[in-house]
Amino acid sequence: MGEDLAEGDTQRRTRYPMGPTAVVVADDARARLVLQGLLLIRHIRPEGVTDDPAESEVMIRRVRPNNLLVRADLSFEALSTLISESRAHVPSIRITLILPSRAGGSFEPELERLADVVLKEPFTMGKFAEAFAVQEGGSLGSLPFRPSRLGKPQRTDSRVELAR
């Protein structure tokens, strides 16, 4: 079910400027689509999208992305294996985990030690932006508004929950 944007689709690749890249792992088709959109808004190019952690490891070896974004109901063992394998292939990879609201929090402290960022649903757009702000040269801080191109403030703290 995975979709690899890096292989054979040069027209799509050239549409986005060079910059940070990501592989997305999400168990829900809607979540995969929303996360791709959120990454593109942050100017991070999704190089591969899948629902299968094993397939994501193949993508990571091939495209060597800057980011791994995971939103899936996986066991702690599966998540820790995915993280360690990803770091073995790309030591500098930045790993962001999104924990679904229905997921139990029993292994949450361990995940916070393994991943660079852990977001819990529902999360705000501001928190998502902060998770990737390091790659844009800074932090957005705690400002609830960002100026738009038209000069009017836009709220960046709307809540995002990918599935119920």
N, CA, C and O atoms as a DFTB+ gen file, in Angstrom:
656 C
 N C O
     1  1       0.809      -1.193       0.000
     2  2       0.000       0.000       0.000
     3  2       0.852       1.255       0.000
     4  3       0.328       2.360      -0.145
     5  1       2.166       1.098       0.162
     6  2       3.034       2.258       0.238
     7  2       3.129       2.974      -1.096
     8  3       2.964       2.374      -2.158
     9  1       3.398       4.261      -1.022
    10  2       3.547       5.062      -2.224
    11  2       4.917       5.711      -2.147
    12  3       5.169       6.518      -1.252
    13  1       5.790       5.376      -3.057
    14  2       7.147       5.898      -3.045
    15  2       7.250       7.010      -4.069
    16  3       7.214       6.761      -5.274
    17  1       7.379       8.238      -3.589
    18  2       7.454       9.375      -4.488
    19  2       8.855       9.563      -5.067
    20  3       9.044      10.359      -5.987
    21  1       9.830       8.841      -4.536
    22  2      11.208       9.058      -4.961
    23  2      11.561       8.265      -6.212
    24  3      12.507       8.621      -6.914
    25  1      10.834       7.214      -6.504
    26  2      11.228       6.323      -7.583
    27  2      10.424       6.604      -8.846
    28  3       9.211       6.396      -8.872
    29  1      11.100       7.078      -9.901
    30  2      10.483       7.201     -11.205
    31  2       9.574       8.388     -11.413
    32  3       9.049       8.552     -12.515
    33  1       9.362       9.212     -10.432
    34  2       8.455      10.337     -10.581
    35  2       9.253      11.633     -10.512
    36  3       9.090      12.417      -9.576
    37  1      10.105      11.857     -11.489
    38  2      10.986      13.025     -11.456
    39  2      10.216      14.324     -11.623
    40  3      10.637      15.357     -11.103
    41  1       9.104      14.296     -12.334
    42  2       8.312      15.508     -12.491
    43  2       7.813      15.980     -11.131
    44  3       7.887      17.170     -10.821
    45  1       7.309      15.062     -10.323
    46  2       6.813      15.422      -9.000
    47  2       7.959      15.893      -8.105
    48  3       7.797      16.851      -7.349
    49  1       9.111      15.233      -8.183
    50  2      10.267      15.608      -7.360
    51  2      10.726      17.023      -7.660
    52  3      11.085      17.751      -6.734
    53  1      10.729      17.436      -8.907
    54  2      11.256      18.744      -9.255
    55  2      10.284      19.871      -8.929
    56  3      10.675      21.038      -8.946
    57  1       9.040      19.553      -8.637
    58  2       8.084      20.585      -8.268
    59  2       8.420      21.213      -6.924
    60  3       8.129      22.389      -6.704
    61  1       9.018      20.462      -6.038
    62  2       9.330      20.950      -4.706
    63  2      10.795      21.348      -4.646
    64  3      11.650      20.628      -5.162
    65  1      11.100      22.488      -4.023
    66  2      12.505      22.887      -3.918
    67  2      13.266      21.915      -3.026
    68  3      12.687      21.257      -2.161
    69  1      14.576      21.838      -3.252
    70  2      15.401      20.976      -2.406
    71  2      15.321      21.488      -0.975
    72  3      15.254      22.695      -0.741
    73  1      15.328      20.607      -0.067
    74  2      15.232      20.970       1.337
    75  2      15.010      19.707       2.140
    76  3      15.302      18.607       1.671
    77  1      14.495      19.856       3.344
    78  2      14.265      18.683       4.184
    79  2      13.293      17.705       3.536
    80  3      12.382      18.100       2.809
    81  1      13.505      16.421       3.814
    82  2      12.671      15.358       3.265
    83  2      12.149      14.491       4.402
    84  3      12.651      14.553       5.524
    85  1      11.135      13.680       4.103
    86  2      10.546      12.828       5.134
    87  2       9.993      11.547       4.541
    88  3       9.631      11.483       3.366
    89  1       9.939      10.531       5.386
    90  2       9.175       9.317       5.128
    91  2       8.067       9.304       6.167
    92  3       8.312       9.545       7.349
    93  1       6.846       9.021       5.725
    94  2       5.671       9.015       6.594
    95  2       5.170       7.589       6.753
    96  3       4.990       6.873       5.768
    97  1       4.943       7.179       8.005
    98  2       4.340       5.880       8.301
    99  2       3.069       6.165       9.090
   100  3       3.122       6.707      10.194
   101  1       1.932       5.798       8.518
   102  2       0.655       5.987       9.203
   103  2      -0.272       4.853       8.806
   104  3      -0.311       4.453       7.643
   105  1      -1.014       4.338       9.770
   106  2      -1.854       3.174       9.519
   107  2      -3.208       3.513       8.909
   108  3      -3.993       2.611       8.616
   109  1      -3.489       4.770       8.716
   110  2      -4.780       5.205       8.212
   111  2      -4.554       6.070       6.969
   112  3      -3.712       6.968       6.983
   113  1      -5.298       5.805       5.900
   114  2      -5.114       6.536       4.646
   115  2      -5.347       8.034       4.828
   116  3      -4.613       8.850       4.271
   117  1      -6.356       8.394       5.598
   118  2      -6.628       9.815       5.829
   119  2      -5.482      10.471       6.582
   120  3      -5.096      11.597       6.267
   121  1      -4.938       9.780       7.567
   122  2      -3.807      10.308       8.332
   123  2      -2.594      10.513       7.426
   124  3      -1.900      11.524       7.537
   125  1      -2.336       9.558       6.532
   126  2      -1.209       9.697       5.605
   127  2      -1.366      10.947       4.742
   128  3      -0.409      11.696       4.545
   129  1      -2.565      11.166       4.234
   130  2      -2.828      12.326       3.385
   131  2      -2.665      13.630       4.161
   132  3      -2.025      14.561       3.674
   133  1      -3.231      13.704       5.348
   134  2      -3.138      14.922       6.165
   135  2      -1.685      15.204       6.536
   136  3      -1.236      16.347       6.458
   137  1      -0.953      14.173       6.936
   138  2       0.447      14.376       7.325
   139  2       1.299      14.838       6.143
   140  3       2.183      15.678       6.312
   141  1       1.044      14.299       4.950
   142  2       1.765      14.777       3.765
   143  2       1.510      16.270       3.550
   144  3       2.430      17.037       3.268
   145  1       0.255      16.661       3.689
   146  2      -0.092      18.075       3.529
   147  2       0.567      18.956       4.574
   148  3       1.072      20.031       4.254
   149  1       0.564      18.505       5.824
   150  2       1.201      19.283       6.888
   151  2       2.703      19.420       6.656
   152  3       3.281      20.475       6.920
   153  1       3.331      18.363       6.167
   154  2       4.763      18.445       5.865
   155  2       5.029      19.433       4.727
   156  3       5.959      20.236       4.805
   157  1       4.225      19.375       3.684
   158  2       4.410      20.290       2.554
   159  2       4.232      21.740       2.985
   160  3       4.945      22.621       2.505
   161  1       3.292      21.994       3.882
   162  2       3.109      23.348       4.415
   163  2       4.379      23.814       5.115
   164  3       4.717      24.997       5.060
   165  1       5.084      22.900       5.770
   166  2       6.334      23.210       6.480
   167  2       7.534      23.162       5.525
   168  3       8.673      23.282       5.976
   169  1       7.307      22.991       4.231
   170  2       8.362      22.914       3.204
   171  2       9.257      21.697       3.394
   172  3      10.465      21.753       3.160
   173  1       8.650      20.605       3.819
   174  2       9.352      19.331       3.959
   175  2       8.740      18.379       2.939
   176  3       7.533      18.134       2.952
   177  1       9.573      17.848       2.061
   178  2       9.099      17.027       0.949
   179  2       8.904      15.576       1.392
   180  3       9.870      14.926       1.791
   181  1       7.664      15.047       1.330
   182  2       7.452      13.624       1.628
   183  2       8.009      12.768       0.489
   184  3       7.500      12.805      -0.631
   185  1       9.041      12.008       0.781
   186  2       9.684      11.158      -0.230
   187  2       9.066       9.769      -0.307
   188  3       9.185       9.094      -1.329
   189  1       8.414       9.340       0.756
   190  2       7.776       8.036       0.769
   191  2       6.682       8.013       1.806
   192  3       6.807       8.625       2.868
   193  1       5.609       7.308       1.500
   194  2       4.448       7.228       2.384
   195  2       3.986       5.781       2.400
   196  3       3.827       5.163       1.347
   197  1       3.769       5.238       3.598
   198  2       3.382       3.837       3.708
   199  2       2.601       3.592       4.990
   200  3       2.578       4.423       5.899
   201  1       1.958       2.422       5.036
   202  2       1.316       1.980       6.264
   203  2       2.095       0.825       6.894
   204  3       1.697       0.289       7.929
   205  1       3.197       0.452       6.266
   206  2       3.969      -0.714       6.682
   207  2       5.356      -0.303       7.197
   208  3       6.163       0.213       6.424
   209  1       5.646      -0.521       8.487
   210  2       6.955      -0.148       9.028
   211  2       8.118      -0.827       8.304
   212  3       9.170      -0.210       8.133
   213  1       7.956      -2.078       7.875
   214  2       9.032      -2.762       7.150
   215  2       9.307      -2.073       5.814
   216  3      10.460      -1.930       5.409
   217  1       8.258      -1.654       5.144
   218  2       8.424      -0.943       3.875
   219  2       9.094       0.416       4.091
   220  3       9.854       0.881       3.241
   221  1       8.807       1.048       5.235
   222  2       9.432       2.343       5.512
   223  2      10.939       2.197       5.671
   224  3      11.686       3.104       5.305
   225  1      11.396       1.073       6.208
   226  2      12.836       0.847       6.351
   227  2      13.510       0.783       4.986
   228  3      14.612       1.302       4.810
   229  1      12.851       0.151       4.021
   230  2      13.382       0.099       2.653
   231  2      13.454       1.510       2.074
   232  3      14.455       1.880       1.459
   233  1      12.400       2.295       2.268
   234  2      12.381       3.677       1.776
   235  2      13.492       4.499       2.409
   236  3      14.160       5.278       1.729
   237  1      13.687       4.328       3.705
   238  2      14.714       5.094       4.416
   239  2      16.100       4.756       3.886
   240  3      16.931       5.645       3.700
   241  1      16.349       3.484       3.643
   242  2      17.649       3.093       3.081
   243  2      17.857       3.704       1.701
   244  3      18.972       4.099       1.359
   245  1      16.792       3.786       0.906
   246  2      16.913       4.266      -0.469
   247  2      16.986       5.793      -0.553
   248  3      17.847       6.319      -1.258
   249  1      16.119       6.509       0.136
   250  2      16.053       7.966      -0.042
   251  2      16.797       8.758       1.027
   252  3      17.032       9.952       0.843
   253  1      17.176       8.127       2.146
   254  2      17.930       8.765       3.229
   255  2      17.313      10.115       3.624
   256  3      17.952      11.156       3.469
   257  1      16.080      10.101       4.131
   258  2      15.384      11.350       4.459
   259  2      15.945      12.006       5.726
   260  3      16.652      11.377       6.513
   261  1      15.612      13.269       5.893
   262  2      15.971      13.997       7.109
   263  2      15.034      13.643       8.259
   264  3      15.414      13.748       9.425
   265  1      13.798      13.221       7.929
   266  2      12.753      13.015       8.932
   267  2      12.034      11.692       8.733
   268  3      11.869      11.201       7.617
   269  1      11.615      11.140       9.856
   270  2      10.681      10.018       9.863
   271  2       9.510      10.461      10.719
   272  3       9.681      10.802      11.890
   273  1       8.330      10.457      10.141
   274  2       7.114      10.851      10.836
   275  2       6.234       9.617      10.953
   276  3       5.804       9.057       9.945
   277  1       5.964       9.191      12.192
   278  2       5.219       7.954      12.432
   279  2       3.956       8.273      13.214
   280  3       3.997       8.897      14.274
   281  1       2.837       7.830      12.667
   282  2       1.552       7.914      13.364
   283  2       0.861       6.574      13.147
   284  3       0.130       6.390      12.174
   285  1       1.099       5.655      14.052
   286  2       0.539       4.318      13.897
   287  2       0.388       3.670      15.260
   288  3       1.157       3.942      16.182
   289  1      -0.601       2.818      15.372
   290  2      -0.780       2.017      16.583
   291  2       0.132       0.804      16.491
   292  3      -0.281      -0.262      16.033
   293  1       1.362       0.970      16.924
   294  2       2.336      -0.112      16.907
   295  2       2.729      -0.448      18.340
   296  3       2.604       0.387      19.236
   297  1       3.194      -1.650      18.551
   298  2       3.690      -2.024      19.872
   299  2       4.983      -1.263      20.150
   300  3       5.619      -0.737      19.236
   301  1       5.358      -1.213      21.421
   302  2       6.609      -0.549      21.777
   303  2       7.785      -1.203      21.064
   304  3       8.690      -0.518      20.589
   305  1       7.769      -2.533      20.989
   306  2       8.863      -3.247      20.328
   307  2       8.949      -2.871      18.852
   308  3      10.042      -2.646      18.332
   309  1       7.807      -2.803      18.179
   310  2       7.796      -2.442      16.758
   311  2       8.292      -1.010      16.554
   312  3       9.058      -0.740      15.629
   313  1       7.856      -0.098      17.418
   314  2       8.308       1.292      17.302
   315  2       9.800       1.418      17.579
   316  3      10.514       2.105      16.848
   317  1      10.273       0.754      18.635
   318  2      11.699       0.870      18.961
   319  2      12.564       0.233      17.875
   320  3      13.656       0.723      17.590
   321  1      12.088      -0.853      17.268
   322  2      12.828      -1.467      16.150
   323  2      12.862      -0.520      14.957
   324  3      13.913      -0.332      14.346
   325  1      11.725       0.075      14.622
   326  2      11.660       1.017      13.514
   327  2      12.617       2.189      13.747
   328  3      13.329       2.603      12.832
   329  1      12.631       2.717      14.958
   330  2      13.499       3.852      15.277
   331  2      14.967       3.457      15.197
   332  3      15.768       4.172      14.595
   333  1      15.327       2.330      15.796
   334  2      16.740       1.928      15.789
   335  2      17.226       1.593      14.377
   336  3      18.347       1.946      14.013
   337  1      16.393       0.914      13.576
   338  2      16.770       0.618      12.197
   339  2      16.916       1.901      11.374
   340  3      17.824       2.019      10.551
   341  1      16.023       2.850      11.603
   342  2      16.086       4.119      10.873
   343  2      17.375       4.860      11.203
   344  3      18.055       5.370      10.312
   345  1      17.705       4.914      12.496
   346  2      18.937       5.610      12.916
   347  2      20.190       4.863      12.454
   348  3      21.227       5.485      12.224
   349  1      20.104       3.536      12.317
   350  2      21.252       2.775      11.826
   351  2      21.562       3.142      10.372
   352  3      22.728       3.183       9.978
   353  1      20.524       3.408       9.575
   354  2      20.711       3.738       8.166
   355  2      20.979       5.225       7.951
   356  3      21.750       5.602       7.068
   357  1      20.333       6.076       8.771
   358  2      20.512       7.529       8.665
   359  2      20.684       8.061      10.087
   360  3      19.696       8.427      10.723
   361  1      21.909       8.113      10.598
   362  2      22.133       8.509      11.996
   363  2      21.568       9.873      12.360
   364  3      21.189      10.096      13.509
   365  1      21.505      10.786      11.402
   366  2      21.022      12.138      11.707
   367  2      19.511      12.297      11.530
   368  3      18.997      13.409      11.651
   369  1      18.795      11.216      11.246
   370  2      17.354      11.315      10.991
   371  2      16.625      11.849      12.232
   372  3      16.920      11.458      13.362
   373  1      15.684      12.737      11.994
   374  2      14.872      13.310      13.074
   375  2      13.559      12.534      13.101
   376  3      12.859      12.441      12.092
   377  1      13.237      11.983      14.258
   378  2      12.064      11.112      14.366
   379  2      10.979      11.794      15.183
   380  3      11.188      12.192      16.330
   381  1       9.813      11.917      14.559
   382  2       8.645      12.502      15.209
   383  2       7.567      11.439      15.279
   384  3       7.182      10.866      14.260
   385  1       7.079      11.176      16.491
   386  2       5.995      10.222      16.700
   387  2       4.730      10.983      17.051
   388  3       4.754      11.920      17.850
   389  1       3.634      10.573      16.450
   390  2       2.321      11.108      16.805
   391  2       1.549       9.970      17.437
   392  3       1.288       8.948      16.802
   393  1       1.188      10.159      18.695
   394  2       0.439       9.126      19.407
   395  2      -1.046       9.380      19.258
   396  3      -1.535      10.434      19.664
   397  1      -1.778       8.429      18.682
   398  2      -3.227       8.592      18.551
   399  2      -3.875       8.749      19.925
   400  3      -3.380       8.213      20.917
   401  1      -4.966       9.475      19.976
   402  2      -5.643       9.712      21.255
   403  2      -6.120       8.410      21.884
   404  3      -6.246       8.325      23.105
   405  1      -6.386       7.397      21.067
   406  2      -6.873       6.136      21.606
   407  2      -5.745       5.238      22.118
   408  3      -6.002       4.226      22.769
   409  1      -4.484       5.612      21.822
   410  2      -3.356       4.783      22.239
   411  2      -3.128       4.918      23.740
   412  3      -3.247       6.008      24.301
   413  1      -2.805       3.814      24.373
   414  2      -2.481       3.845      25.788
   415  2      -1.132       4.493      26.012
   416  3      -0.256       4.429      25.149
   417  1      -0.960       5.112      27.156
   418  2       0.273       5.833      27.437
   419  2       1.240       5.066      28.308
   420  3       2.078       5.678      28.969
   421  1       1.156       3.735      28.335
   422  2       1.988       2.958      29.250
   423  2       3.473       3.029      28.909
   424  3       4.308       2.978      29.812
   425  1       3.823       3.147      27.622
   426  2       5.227       3.201      27.262
   427  2       5.640       4.571      26.738
   428  3       6.678       4.703      26.090
   429  1       4.836       5.583      27.014
   430  2       5.101       6.924      26.539
   431  2       6.445       7.498      27.011
   432  3       7.144       8.097      26.193
   433  1       6.846       7.351      28.276
   434  2       8.154       7.888      28.696
   435  2       9.318       7.268      27.930
   436  3      10.280       7.964      27.607
   437  1       9.249       5.986      27.638
   438  2      10.314       5.344      26.873
   439  2      10.368       5.886      25.443
   440  3      11.447       6.070      24.880
   441  1       9.194       6.138      24.866
   442  2       9.156       6.684      23.507
   443  2       9.756       8.081      23.464
   444  3      10.431       8.437      22.498
   445  1       9.517       8.868      24.493
   446  2      10.068      10.218      24.530
   447  2      11.589      10.188      24.577
   448  3      12.236      11.133      24.124
   449  1      12.168       9.128      25.115
   450  2      13.631       8.996      25.116
   451  2      14.148       8.530      23.756
   452  3      15.262       8.886      23.373
   453  1      13.368       7.747      23.023
   454  2      13.804       7.214      21.729
   455  2      13.626       8.208      20.574
   456  3      14.478       8.299      19.690
   457  1      12.525       8.942      20.590
   458  2      12.200       9.852      19.485
   459  2      12.678      11.267      19.807
   460  3      12.913      11.613      20.965
   461  1      12.814      12.068      18.764
   462  2      13.181      13.469      18.955
   463  2      11.988      14.280      19.440
   464  3      12.131      15.170      20.278
   465  1      10.805      13.965      18.906
   466  2       9.584      14.681      19.267
   467  2       8.450      13.673      19.382
   468  3       8.319      12.778      18.547
   469  1       7.630      13.821      20.422
   470  2       6.417      13.017      20.568
   471  2       5.246      13.986      20.688
   472  3       5.184      14.791      21.617
   473  1       4.322      13.897      19.736
   474  2       3.098      14.703      19.770
   475  2       1.943      13.792      20.132
   476  3       1.858      12.665      19.645
   477  1       1.057      14.275      20.984
   478  2      -0.132      13.510      21.348
   479  2      -1.340      14.166      20.702
   480  3      -1.503      15.385      20.750
   481  1      -2.189      13.335      20.093
   482  2      -3.425      13.858      19.505
   483  2      -4.415      14.182      20.607
   484  3      -4.467      13.479      21.616
   485  1      -5.184      15.211      20.437
   486  2      -5.088      16.205      19.374
   487  2      -3.924      17.151      19.657
   488  3      -3.709      17.542      20.804
   489  1      -3.176      17.519      18.624
   490  2      -2.077      18.455      18.773
   491  2      -2.425      19.729      18.019
   492  3      -3.298      19.727      17.151
   493  1      -1.742      20.810      18.354
   494  2      -2.011      22.072      17.663
   495  2      -1.091      22.207      16.459
   496  3      -0.034      21.580      16.393
   497  1      -1.504      23.021      15.524
   498  2      -0.663      23.299      14.363
   499  2       0.643      23.948      14.817
   500  3       1.696      23.719      14.220
   501  1       0.571      24.754      15.870
   502  2       1.775      25.376      16.414
   503  2       2.758      24.343      16.935
   504  3       3.963      24.480      16.725
   505  1       2.265      23.305      17.614
   506  2       3.142      22.234      18.113
   507  2       3.765      21.460      16.950
   508  3       4.940      21.095      17.000
   509  1       2.976      21.213      15.911
   510  2       3.520      20.531      14.733
   511  2       4.614      21.385      14.099
   512  3       5.668      20.871      13.725
   513  1       4.364      22.684      13.981
   514  2       5.361      23.587      13.399
   515  2       6.630      23.605      14.249
   516  3       7.735      23.595      13.706
   517  1       6.485      23.633      15.573
   518  2       7.651      23.628      16.455
   519  2       8.459      22.344      16.297
   520  3       9.686      22.366      16.400
   521  1       7.780      21.227      16.047
   522  2       8.481      19.949      15.890
   523  2       9.440      19.980      14.701
   524  3      10.444      19.269      14.695
   525  1       9.135      20.797      13.697
   526  2       9.962      20.862      12.497
   527  2      10.661      22.212      12.320
   528  3      11.328      22.422      11.307
   529  1      10.523      23.131      13.280
   530  2      11.095      24.469      13.159
   531  2      12.615      24.456      13.151
   532  3      13.229      25.346      12.562
   533  1      13.232      23.482      13.784
   534  2      14.695      23.404      13.830
   535  2      15.270      23.383      12.422
   536  3      16.321      23.974      12.178
   537  1      14.603      22.716      11.500
   538  2      15.091      22.608      10.127
   539  2      14.875      23.883       9.333
   540  3      15.438      24.056       8.253
   541  1      14.059      24.769       9.872
   542  2      13.797      26.028       9.183
   543  2      14.643      27.152       9.761
   544  3      14.462      28.314       9.396
   545  1      15.561      26.822      10.656
   546  2      16.477      27.821      11.175
   547  2      16.028      28.497      12.446
   548  3      16.550      29.562      12.775
   549  1      15.092      27.934      13.172
   550  2      14.695      28.552      14.423
   551  2      13.430      27.959      14.958
   552  3      12.940      26.942      14.469
   553  1      12.907      28.601      15.964
   554  2      11.688      28.136      16.605
   555  2      10.606      29.179      16.453
   556  3      10.888      30.375      16.380
   557  1       9.390      28.734      16.405
   558  2       8.268      29.658      16.342
   559  2       7.906      30.182      17.720
   560  3       7.072      31.079      17.849
   561  1       8.531      29.623      18.753
   562  2       8.213      30.047      20.106
   563  2       6.789      29.707      20.465
   564  3       6.235      28.729      19.962
   565  1       6.197      30.492      21.320
   566  2       4.843      30.193      21.769
   567  2       3.828      31.174      21.190
   568  3       2.723      31.294      21.717
   569  1       4.183      31.874      20.118
   570  2       3.245      32.816      19.532
   571  2       2.045      32.100      18.945
   572  3       2.217      31.179      18.148
   573  1       0.821      32.498      19.317
   574  2      -0.363      31.836      18.767
   575  2      -0.704      32.298      17.359
   576  3      -1.551      31.681      16.713
   577  1      -0.071      33.372      16.850
   578  2      -0.373      33.888      15.523
   579  2       0.900      34.039      14.715
   580  3       1.975      34.294      15.257
   581  1       0.756      33.875      13.396
   582  2       1.840      34.181      12.461
   583  2       1.271      35.121      11.415
   584  3       0.131      34.943      10.986
   585  1       2.039      36.117      10.994
   586  2       1.516      37.002       9.955
   587  2       1.359      36.251       8.637
   588  3       2.210      35.444       8.263
   589  1       0.274      36.523       7.946
   590  2       0.065      35.905       6.640
   591  2       0.630      36.827       5.561
   592  3       1.116      37.918       5.859
   593  1       0.562      36.386       4.324
   594  2       1.052      37.216       3.221
   595  2       0.224      38.490       3.064
   596  3       0.706      39.491       2.535
   597  1      -1.011      38.443       3.523
   598  2      -1.887      39.612       3.401
   599  2      -1.792      40.534       4.602
   600  3      -2.482      41.552       4.648
   601  1      -0.966      40.209       5.561
   602  2      -0.783      41.068       6.713
   603  2      -1.746      40.793       7.855
   604  3      -1.599      41.376       8.929
   605  1      -2.724      39.926       7.656
   606  2      -3.648      39.587       8.723
   607  2      -3.096      38.410       9.512
   608  3      -2.463      37.524       8.937
   609  1      -3.327      38.387      10.815
   610  2      -2.835      37.241      11.588
   611  2      -3.623      35.975      11.264
   612  3      -4.831      36.015      11.028
   613  1      -2.907      34.854      11.259
   614  2      -3.541      33.558      11.063
   615  2      -3.312      32.748      12.321
   616  3      -2.200      32.726      12.849
   617  1      -4.341      32.085      12.807
   618  2      -4.183      31.240      13.984
   619  2      -3.411      29.990      13.591
   620  3      -3.685      29.372      12.562
   621  1      -2.437      29.625      14.431
   622  2      -1.679      28.409      14.171
   623  2      -1.900      27.387      15.261
   624  3      -1.191      26.383      15.325
   625  1      -2.885      27.632      16.130
   626  2      -3.075      26.710      17.246
   627  2      -4.360      25.894      17.135
   628  3      -4.872      25.417      18.148
   629  1      -4.892      25.725      15.918
   630  2      -6.065      24.874      15.759
   631  2      -5.669      23.434      16.051
   632  3      -4.559      23.015      15.725
   633  1      -6.551      22.696      16.650
   634  2      -6.249      21.330      17.061
   635  2      -6.402      20.368      15.881
   636  3      -7.294      20.516      15.045
   637  1      -5.509      19.383      15.838
   638  2      -5.544      18.385      14.776
   639  2      -5.647      17.016      15.424
   640  3      -4.817      16.636      16.249
   641  1      -6.669      16.291      15.040
   642  2      -6.791      14.889      15.448
   643  2      -7.068      14.116      14.165
   644  3      -8.025      14.408      13.448
   645  1      -6.227      13.132      13.883
   646  2      -6.272      12.472      12.582
   647  2      -7.338      11.409      12.460
   648  3      -7.842      11.183      11.361
   649  1      -7.699      10.752      13.538
   650  2      -8.738       9.726      13.468
   651  2      -9.345       9.542      14.843
   652  3      -8.711       9.825      15.859
   653  1     -10.550       9.078      14.864
   654  2     -11.221       8.834      16.156
   655  2     -11.438       7.363      16.350
   656  3     -11.987       6.950      17.371
